Amino acid sequence: MLTRTLAGRVRPLLAAAGLRGYAPRAAPAADLVVVGDEEPPPSTASSASAATVSIAATAPTVLQPRVLIYDGVCHLCHRGVKWVIKADKHAKIRFCCVQSKAAEPYLRLVGMDREDVLRRVLFIEGPEAYYEGSTAALKVASYLPLPYSALSSLLIIPAPLRDAIYDYVAKNRYDWFGKDDECIVTKNKELLERFIDREEMLGGGPSNSF
């Protein structure tokens, strides 16, 4: 399972967002720069306090929990997203096309680029944990109501085996299912309520082209 933890220093800020239960490890200060999108603070008590306030003010907006970032031009991926939205009666999962500008803060925070997500879907569970590939898909399933959440029991299968199957399908998905020249969700605007980049898409911004 590919699980990576992010900045431990952000953890005190999670209470306001209701995000608990993670096990963060020490991370470089650069992780904090992405959250606040500011210069690294000088090592003084007053500056550190000001930086903490700035991060607290921006983190809940910039980094929302339970966001699935996926290839927005892939027909197979779009079908999967539509299925999750239909099954997710309590709207726990939110979405973002990796081609959109809104995805950039998430990618910077976890140290990934768009090519990584084009190979394997990315699920950011919270500011301190994220998952890729088959693990990401099964983690998303764990938030769905029964019987769909039962799919998460497949996590007991060793990740290398799960990801071997996932990678084979992902490598051939365009040939098998096709792709568009723009994020497909723009053709299903009724779904946009669940997308963190909806305003960008409706405004005809960068998310509309690949």
Disulfide bonds with the S-S distance in Angstrom:
none
